Amino acid sequence: MVRIPLKVVKGGREAELLAAGWIKQTTIGEPRLSEIVENYRSLGYEVHVVEHVEQTDGGCNTCFDAGKEMGQVYGDVYVRKGQGVKPAEDDLF
């Protein structure tokens, strides 16, 4: 199984990503993280994954806390349309 390396984002980096055209799609852990990244790339998207930072503004972190106790690491998945990359051919569509 391939594991996606997570980049650590500090400060207001999310605003920078959004301004650069990235769209936050989900926050998820392995093994689904690798599957989602592979699927977006096969559709022709650029994918950027950063380590998820828990909310400190009173949001619920119960799931993330439970996962952390089991050694799970979560990533925020950002996508944007690929630069000149065509989606893979798909017989179903």
NORBELPE-V768360 format. One record per run of one state. SS is the DSSP state (alpha for helix, beta for strand, coil for the rest). FROM is the first residue (numbers start at 1). LEN is the number of residues. Records with the same first field share a line. If there is no record, write none. Layout:
BEGIN
SS=FROM-LEN ; FROM-LEN
END
This chain:
BEGIN
coil=1-6 ; 8-5 ; 20-3 ; 30-2 ; 43-2 ; 52-10 ; 70-4 ; 82-12
beta=7-1 ; 23-7 ; 45-7 ; 74-8
alpha=13-7 ; 32-11 ; 62-8
END
